[in-house]
Amino acid sequence: MPSWRDRLRYAFDNFMARGTIALIAGLFVVSAIGIFAISLIITMMGLTGEGMTLPDLLWASLMRTLDAGTMGGDTGSAGFLLGMLAVTFGGIFVISALIGVINTGLEGKLSELRKGRSRVVETNHTVVLGWSQQVFTVLAELVAANSNVPHRSTVVVLADRDKVEMDDEVRARFPDTGRTSIVCRSGNPMDIDDLEIARLETSKAILVLSPEVQDPDAAVVKTMLAVTNHPRRRPEPYHIVAELHDAANLDVARLVGRDEVQLILGGDVIARIVAQTCRQSGLSIVYSDLLDFGGDEIYFASLPALSGRTFGDALAAFEDSTLIGLQPAGDAPRLNPPMDTVIGPGDEVIVISADDDTVRVHAEAAAVDDPAIRSPAPKPAAPERTLVLGWNWRAPTIIRELDGYVPPGSLATVVADLPGPAAALDALRPSLANQSVTFRHADTTSRSVLETLDVPSYDNVIVLCYSDDLEPQLADSKTLFTLLHLRDMQERTGQYFSIVSEMLDLRNRALAEVTHADDFIVSSRLVSLLMAQVAENPRLNAVFGDLFDPDGSEIYLRPAPDYVEATEVTFATIVESARRRGEVAIGYRVVSSGGHGVRINPPKSTRVRLAATDTVIVLAA
């Protein structure tokens, strides 16, 4: 049976554990009891000065409790002075304890805030679940997307990391976020209780990043499951954007997310872009321009003025925008439909424009220089030779996608410092229709190995990171070494060959640019750009899916002499030339202008002279 002393100690311990406010209240009660007791004793014993009542004595005692120096001017009987001394000593104890309690409470509160466990109170905000190198590109794009919004916007990042570290990294990358506030919170995105910190029920979009772990898809699916099956979720559907690595996990992810999630197969997207850009120098720049919010983007617009006109006729109806497709009422989007397709009353147009408020029909079309339009006979495509240096889990998909673009009789040679690709290529060969594949086990960073490959004899060179076996920085370093050797070989031999490389870390892209490679495919960046676009407009997922699909219309960079004479013409002339071929011209590339020379969505009245080495950027089947 506990003694009264044990019970008293237990009650005291429980009281002390209640926190700072309880301790301050306890000190106040102790101080009030002490002041009242001593003042009452002095009054009852008649030790007060002349004319001093109990309220006066209580006030005087309180002042001596708060300031010990107040007692210095006291006069009166020995009993009165002794009572005031007791009050002063009690005040010294109480004030000292109070300062300690407040200091400890402030430190505890600051420590709690540093942990990032407090619940946000935002509404209509974007939530980013998880942390990887992708988060910085996603945040940069969301900040850019919100720059034109009249009100302040908020992005909440919830990740299983220290809040202070996240805040420091965000501030280092984004010293000025303009109208966007970035709020970081610590929590496990797969934990139902931790998800409440981000207040998902009031969010406008939720992005689930693929973590840098052994099985990232499992973590993504678990996070989606926690979001969609939260016991306190809102009744309205969420807008979730998530990335998967393996297409085999697509079905289970759809079962979890249903109609609330837009899934992006990062591996397939990168593989298709690599397969396309290795054959067309500058294409990755076009994709980057379309995917980021810094330049022109893809928008949907309802324009009744175009109802009844054909798609081909509507191409000339815009001065500052480029029509690329249609969104039929109740149907899937169609990029580059047949030119005689009639735009219905409820159809929306899909355009490339600087902003959604710049999409407008112009009454007068830009002039077309009809004599400058060329229509050469199509040339038969010659077999292509592709060299793949390096290996990772995306390599088989890249080779399979490449097979859909190259002419029959083409060759792909894979060289990697790993034994595993041999078996993977053996399994892949039966599915290839247009190219044969050979493999060589060798060090791709060795100059002597590269010299024996006769690299200039290849039309295209793809440099992949060893991301499956090496950590990102080391994998990027090996890629950089290979690029440096390849560029030096080009300069020494004077023979040109297209080089497409893959970088895992965006920060290494600046280093890689010293090699002047034709295209750089930064995997995490392109997928992050795509996720940010879909987060702002979920309908864009179908548009980009069609754009990257080899079965639909894709972007090509084709020789300018196939479209117009080498004279100064309006861009409207280039658009008309492409229209007659069943294509949509969205821009051009001028090689001699320095840099990449890519211009997307120029005004139709812009006059340009394209040389034989320049290209027209078209959307074609």
Sequence and secondary structure as in RCSB ss.txt:
>XXXX:A:sequence
MPSWRDRLRYAFDNFMARGTIALIAGLFVVSAIGIFAISLIITMMGLTGEGMTLPDLLWASLMRTLDAGTMGGDT
GSAGFLLGMLAVTFGGIFVISALIGVINTGLEGKLSELRKGRSRVVETNHTVVLGWSQQVFTVLAELVAANSNVP
HRSTVVVLADRDKVEMDDEVRARFPDTGRTSIVCRSGNPMDIDDLEIARLETSKAILVLSPEVQDPDAAVVKTML
AVTNHPRRRPEPYHIVAELHDAANLDVARLVGRDEVQLILGGDVIARIVAQTCRQSGLSIVYSDLLDFGGDEIYF
ASLPALSGRTFGDALAAFEDSTLIGLQPAGDAPRLNPPMDTVIGPGDEVIVISADDDTVRVHAEAAAVDDPAIRS
PAPKPAAPERTLVLGWNWRAPTIIRELDGYVPPGSLATVVADLPGPAAALDALRPSLANQSVTFRHADTTSRSVL
ETLDVPSYDNVIVLCYSDDLEPQLADSKTLFTLLHLRDMQERTGQYFSIVSEMLDLRNRALAEVTHADDFIVSSR
LVSLLMAQVAENPRLNAVFGDLFDPDGSEIYLRPAPDYVEATEVTFATIVESARRRGEVAIGYRVVSSGGHGVRI
NPPKSTRVRLAATDTVIVLAA
>XXXX:A:secstr
   HHHHHHHHHHHHHTT HHHHHHHHHHHHHHHHHHHHHHHHHTT S TT  HHHHHHHHHHHHH GGGGGG  
S HHHHHHHHHHHHHHHHHHHHHHHHHHHHHHHHHHHHHHT S    SS EEEES STHHHHHHHHHHHHGGG S
S EEEEEEESS HHHHHHHHHHH S  TTEEEEEEE  TT HHHHGGGTGGG SEEEE   SSSSHHHHHHHHHH
HHHT TT  SS   EEEEES GGGHHHHHHHHGGGEEEEEHHHHHHHHHHHHTTSTTHHHHHHHHHSSSS EEEE
E  GGGTTSBHHHHGGG SS EEEEEE TTS  EES  TT B  TT EEEEEESSGGG    SS     GGGB  
         EEEEES  TTHHHHHHHHHTTS TTEEEEEEES STHHHHHHHHGGG SSEEEEEEE  TT HHHH
HHTTGGG SEEEE   TTTS HHHHHHHHHHHHHHHHHHHHHH    EEEEEESSGGGHHHHGGG  SEEEEHHH
HHHHHHHHHHH TTHHHHHHHHH TTS EEEEEEGGGTB SSEEEHHHHHHHHHHTT EEEEEE GGGSTT EEE
S  TT EEE  TT EEEEEE 
